[in-house]
Amino acid sequence: MRRFARMVLLPGISFVAVFLAGCHSAHVEVAVENRTGAPVRLLEVDYPSASFGSDELAAGATMHYRIQVQGSGPVKVQYTAANGRQPQIQGPALAEHQEGALEVVLLPEGKAEFHPQLSKPD
């Protein structure tokens, strides 16, 4: 009986192991750099199906975060500036299965630059 179990189960297990090893999850490495000249508070980055953020990002600091895009839609950034204003900035659209990097540079006067280096969507 044990021999039979080894003959039946081991090939199935090795198939699953090979299948899982071949799986690849697409991720986007996001870097948010604060070049506003002052700390920002309540930073939030929204992307299709999720968001991330930080209570505070110091002037000159960079925050890194890894995301997995599900669905499609634009990146949106909002924060509270040192002067109390709350800029809301829309960036590039992302699509499911894209991977690569996205740099978001927060600039003075509630502006931002987006530097995507992303694969084309499927």
GROMACS elastic network, one bead per residue, 0.5 to 0.9 nm:
[ bonds ]
;  ai    aj funct       b0    kb
    1     4     6  0.50907   500
    1     5     6  0.62735   500
    1     6     6  0.87406   500
    2     5     6  0.50241   500
    2     6     6  0.62126   500
    2     7     6  0.86191   500
    3     6     6  0.51503   500
    3     7     6  0.62375   500
    3     8     6  0.87062   500
    4     7     6  0.51197   500
    4     8     6  0.62214   500
    4     9     6  0.84604   500
    5     8     6  0.51977   500
    5     9     6  0.56825   500
    5    10     6  0.78995   500
    6     9     6  0.53516   500
    6    10     6  0.54576   500
    6    11     6  0.82248   500
    7    10     6  0.60685   500
    7    11     6  0.69485   500
    8    11     6  0.63147   500
    8    12     6  0.68915   500
    9    12     6  0.51836   500
    9    13     6  0.61159   500
    9    14     6  0.86739   500
   10    13     6  0.50244   500
   10    14     6  0.61229   500
   10    15     6  0.85255   500
   11    14     6  0.51411   500
   11    15     6  0.61317   500
   11    16     6  0.86972   500
   12    15     6  0.50894   500
   12    16     6  0.63139   500
   12    17     6  0.86809   500
   13    16     6  0.51504   500
   13    17     6  0.61994   500
   13    18     6  0.86718   500
   14    18     6  0.61279   500
   14    19     6  0.84678   500
   15    18     6  0.51762   500
   15    19     6  0.60381   500
   15    20     6  0.85835   500
   16    20     6  0.60494   500
   16    21     6  0.84589   500
   17    20     6  0.52443   500
   17    21     6  0.60828   500
   17    22     6  0.86871   500
   18    21     6  0.51325   500
   18    22     6  0.63592   500
   18    23     6  0.89873   500
   19    22     6  0.53089   500
   19    23     6  0.66719   500
   20    23     6  0.52121   500
   20    24     6  0.85801   500
   21    24     6  0.80773   500
   25    68     6  0.78217   500
   25    97     6  0.79569   500
   25    99     6  0.88841   500
   26    67     6  0.87384   500
   26    68     6  0.63187   500
   26    69     6  0.78434   500
   26    96     6  0.84767   500
   26    97     6  0.54426   500
   26    98     6  0.62230   500
   26    99     6  0.51571   500
   26   100     6  0.82508   500
   27    66     6  0.65404   500
   27    67     6  0.55391   500
   27    69     6  0.71210   500
   27    97     6  0.77285   500
   27    98     6  0.70727   500
   27   100     6  0.67238   500
   27   101     6  0.84681   500
   28    65     6  0.84559   500
   28    66     6  0.57585   500
   28    67     6  0.52716   500
   28    68     6  0.62690   500
   28    69     6  0.76194   500
   28    98     6  0.71929   500
   28   101     6  0.51741   500
   28   102     6  0.68947   500
   28   118     6  0.77108   500
   29    64     6  0.71902   500
   29    65     6  0.60560   500
   29    67     6  0.64869   500
   29    68     6  0.89802   500
   29    99     6  0.79702   500
   29   100     6  0.63020   500
   29   102     6  0.62367   500
   29   103     6  0.83242   500
   30    63     6  0.81227   500
   30    64     6  0.56866   500
   30    65     6  0.51843   500
   30    66     6  0.59147   500
   30    67     6  0.72875   500
   30   100     6  0.87849   500
   30   101     6  0.58223   500
   30   103     6  0.58218   500
   30   104     6  0.74693   500
   31    62     6  0.64170   500
   31    63     6  0.55823   500
   31    65     6  0.64819   500
   31    66     6  0.87024   500
   31   101     6  0.79245   500
   31   102     6  0.64120   500
   31   104     6  0.60706   500
   31   105     6  0.82231   500
   32    45     6  0.89822   500
   32    61     6  0.83473   500
   32    62     6  0.54233   500
   32    63     6  0.51265   500
   32    64     6  0.64888   500
   32    65     6  0.84113   500
   32   102     6  0.85217   500
   32   103     6  0.60625   500
   32   105     6  0.58944   500
   32   106     6  0.73080   500
   33    36     6  0.89877   500
   33    57     6  0.84501   500
   33    59     6  0.84882   500
   33    60     6  0.67665   500
   33    61     6  0.58872   500
   33    63     6  0.64597   500
   33    64     6  0.88021   500
   33   103     6  0.76402   500
   33   104     6  0.61930   500
   33   106     6  0.60382   500
   33   107     6  0.88592   500
   34    37     6  0.75363   500
   34    38     6  0.79985   500
   34    39     6  0.75435   500
   34    40     6  0.76491   500
   34    57     6  0.68385   500
   34    58     6  0.69392   500
   34    59     6  0.54465   500
   34    60     6  0.52027   500
   34    61     6  0.56607   500
   34    62     6  0.63400   500
   34    63     6  0.85784   500
   34   104     6  0.86294   500
   34   105     6  0.61885   500
   34   107     6  0.69844   500
   35    38     6  0.77414   500
   35    59     6  0.62217   500
   35    60     6  0.55294   500
   35    61     6  0.79923   500
   35   105     6  0.66184   500
   35   106     6  0.54387   500
   35   107     6  0.51109   500
   35   108     6  0.69922   500
   36    39     6  0.75362   500
   36    40     6  0.80425   500
   36    59     6  0.66017   500
   36    60     6  0.79282   500
   36    81     6  0.83551   500
   36   105     6  0.87972   500
   36   106     6  0.59425   500
   36   109     6  0.76395   500
   36   110     6  0.81014   500
   36   111     6  0.86968   500
   37    58     6  0.89053   500
   37    59     6  0.54577   500
   37    60     6  0.72397   500
   37   107     6  0.79982   500
   37   108     6  0.68858   500
   38    57     6  0.89404   500
   38    58     6  0.67979   500
   38    60     6  0.81045   500
   38    81     6  0.77577   500
   38    82     6  0.62694   500
   38   108     6  0.87951   500
   39    56     6  0.68285   500
   39    57     6  0.56321   500
   39    60     6  0.82923   500
   39    61     6  0.87385   500
   39    81     6  0.72725   500
   39    82     6  0.64481   500
   40    43     6  0.68451   500
   40    55     6  0.83877   500
   40    56     6  0.56330   500
   40    57     6  0.53620   500
   40    58     6  0.65025   500
   40    59     6  0.74107   500
   40    79     6  0.64605   500
   40    80     6  0.57503   500
   40    81     6  0.50134   500
   40    82     6  0.61518   500
   41    54     6  0.74617   500
   41    55     6  0.54737   500
   41    57     6  0.64440   500
   41    58     6  0.86112   500
   41    79     6  0.59552   500
   41    80     6  0.50442   500
   41    81     6  0.65929   500
   41    82     6  0.78173   500
   42    53     6  0.72409   500
   42    54     6  0.59874   500
   42    56     6  0.59587   500
   42    57     6  0.84351   500
   42    78     6  0.79355   500
   42    79     6  0.52479   500
   42    80     6  0.59041   500
   42    81     6  0.89242   500
   43    52     6  0.83758   500
   43    53     6  0.51726   500
   43    54     6  0.52338   500
   43    55     6  0.63011   500
   43    56     6  0.66384   500
   43    57     6  0.73995   500
   43    77     6  0.74355   500
   43    78     6  0.59111   500
   43    80     6  0.69662   500
   44    51     6  0.69133   500
   44    52     6  0.58347   500
   44    54     6  0.67415   500
   44    55     6  0.87302   500
   44    76     6  0.81163   500
   44    77     6  0.58023   500
   44    78     6  0.53892   500
   44    79     6  0.62166   500
   45    50     6  0.87470   500
   45    51     6  0.54808   500
   45    52     6  0.54290   500
   45    53     6  0.58342   500
   45    75     6  0.69812   500
   45    76     6  0.57375   500
   45    78     6  0.66614   500
   45    79     6  0.87917   500
   46    49     6  0.81112   500
   46    50     6  0.61536   500
   46    52     6  0.66815   500
   46    53     6  0.85571   500
   46    74     6  0.81775   500
   46    75     6  0.56361   500
   46    76     6  0.50303   500
   46    77     6  0.63598   500
   46    78     6  0.84946   500
   47    50     6  0.56407   500
   47    51     6  0.57856   500
   47    52     6  0.86207   500
   47    67     6  0.87961   500
   47    69     6  0.73870   500
   47    70     6  0.88818   500
   47    72     6  0.82391   500
   47    73     6  0.69102   500
   47    74     6  0.62728   500
   47    76     6  0.65532   500
   47    77     6  0.89612   500
   47    93     6  0.85103   500
   47    94     6  0.75027   500
   48    51     6  0.79832   500
   48    69     6  0.62038   500
   48    70     6  0.60907   500
   48    71     6  0.56942   500
   48    72     6  0.54293   500
   48    73     6  0.53608   500
   48    74     6  0.69394   500
   48    75     6  0.73346   500
   48    93     6  0.87443   500
   48    94     6  0.72226   500
   48    95     6  0.78805   500
   48    96     6  0.84304   500
   49    69     6  0.72859   500
   49    70     6  0.59726   500
   49    71     6  0.66644   500
   49    72     6  0.82182   500
   49    73     6  0.88306   500
   50    67     6  0.87305   500
   50    68     6  0.89995   500
   50    69     6  0.82286   500
   50    70     6  0.84112   500
   51    67     6  0.88351   500
   52    65     6  0.79686   500
   52    67     6  0.88824   500
   53    56     6  0.86966   500
   53    63     6  0.89388   500
   53    65     6  0.89385   500
   54    57     6  0.67880   500
   54    63     6  0.84929   500
   57    60     6  0.83949   500
   57    61     6  0.63219   500
   57    62     6  0.75444   500
   57    63     6  0.74918   500
   58    61     6  0.52904   500
   58    62     6  0.82583   500
   59    62     6  0.87577   500
   62   105     6  0.89589   500
   68    96     6  0.80073   500
   68    97     6  0.78475   500
   68    98     6  0.83415   500
   68    99     6  0.81369   500
   69    72     6  0.74184   500
   69    94     6  0.71879   500
   69    95     6  0.65382   500
   69    96     6  0.50352   500
   69    97     6  0.65197   500
   69    98     6  0.70165   500
   69    99     6  0.84258   500
   70    95     6  0.72193   500
   70    97     6  0.74018   500
   71    94     6  0.81608   500
   71    95     6  0.59668   500
   71    97     6  0.86590   500
   72    93     6  0.69423   500
   72    94     6  0.54227   500
   72    96     6  0.58434   500
   73    92     6  0.81926   500
   73    94     6  0.54810   500
   73    95     6  0.66154   500
   74    90     6  0.67004   500
   74    91     6  0.59764   500
   74    92     6  0.53583   500
   74    94     6  0.58725   500
   74    95     6  0.87227   500
   75    89     6  0.84862   500
   75    90     6  0.59590   500
   75    92     6  0.58400   500
   75    93     6  0.60735   500
   75    94     6  0.70164   500
   76    88     6  0.70483   500
   76    89     6  0.56621   500
   76    91     6  0.58287   500
   76    92     6  0.84613   500
   77    87     6  0.79672   500
   77    88     6  0.57599   500
   77    89     6  0.51608   500
   77    90     6  0.64100   500
   77    91     6  0.76626   500
   77   104     6  0.88317   500
   77   112     6  0.87370   500
   78    86     6  0.66264   500
   78    87     6  0.55451   500
   78    89     6  0.63060   500
   78    90     6  0.88437   500
   79    85     6  0.82633   500
   79    86     6  0.54996   500
   79    87     6  0.60897   500
   79    88     6  0.71884   500
   79   110     6  0.89642   500
   80    83     6  0.79993   500
   80    84     6  0.58540   500
   80    85     6  0.57427   500
   80    87     6  0.69349   500
   81    84     6  0.52881   500
   81    85     6  0.53854   500
   81    86     6  0.61519   500
   81    87     6  0.75310   500
   81   109     6  0.88817   500
   81   110     6  0.77307   500
   82    85     6  0.74505   500
   83    86     6  0.88971   500
   85   110     6  0.81502   500
   86   110     6  0.78270   500
   87   109     6  0.84882   500
   87   110     6  0.51295   500
   87   111     6  0.76945   500
   88   110     6  0.77402   500
   88   111     6  0.88177   500
   89   110     6  0.78645   500
   89   111     6  0.71671   500
   89   112     6  0.70984   500
   90    93     6  0.89155   500
   90   112     6  0.89159   500
   91   104     6  0.86716   500
   91   112     6  0.84875   500
   91   113     6  0.80990   500
   91   114     6  0.63831   500
   92   114     6  0.72959   500
   92   115     6  0.89470   500
   92   116     6  0.78114   500
   94    98     6  0.71178   500
   94   118     6  0.87597   500
   94   121     6  0.82601   500
   95    98     6  0.58304   500
   95   120     6  0.84813   500
   95   121     6  0.58540   500
   95   122     6  0.84071   500
   96    99     6  0.87924   500
   96   121     6  0.67750   500
   96   122     6  0.78661   500
   97   119     6  0.85454   500
   97   120     6  0.87442   500
   97   121     6  0.62691   500
   97   122     6  0.67564   500
   98   118     6  0.63409   500
   98   119     6  0.54015   500
   98   120     6  0.63813   500
   98   121     6  0.53465   500
   98   122     6  0.76661   500
   99   117     6  0.84084   500
   99   118     6  0.54971   500
   99   119     6  0.55019   500
   99   120     6  0.83320   500
   99   121     6  0.86400   500
  100   116     6  0.79900   500
  100   117     6  0.57185   500
  100   119     6  0.62298   500
  101   115     6  0.82694   500
  101   116     6  0.60436   500
  101   117     6  0.50933   500
  101   118     6  0.59334   500
  102   114     6  0.70287   500
  102   115     6  0.57049   500
  102   117     6  0.60230   500
  102   118     6  0.73089   500
  103   113     6  0.80553   500
  103   114     6  0.57724   500
  103   116     6  0.62589   500
  103   117     6  0.83439   500
  104   112     6  0.68388   500
  104   113     6  0.58470   500
  104   115     6  0.64360   500
  104   116     6  0.84555   500
  105   111     6  0.86159   500
  105   112     6  0.54028   500
  105   113     6  0.50825   500
  105   114     6  0.64243   500
  105   115     6  0.81799   500
  106   110     6  0.74959   500
  106   111     6  0.62842   500
  106   113     6  0.66968   500
  106   114     6  0.89074   500
  107   110     6  0.64009   500
  107   111     6  0.50511   500
  107   112     6  0.51502   500
  107   113     6  0.74695   500
  108   111     6  0.60969   500
  108   112     6  0.81255   500
  118   121     6  0.86352   500
  119   122     6  0.88592   500
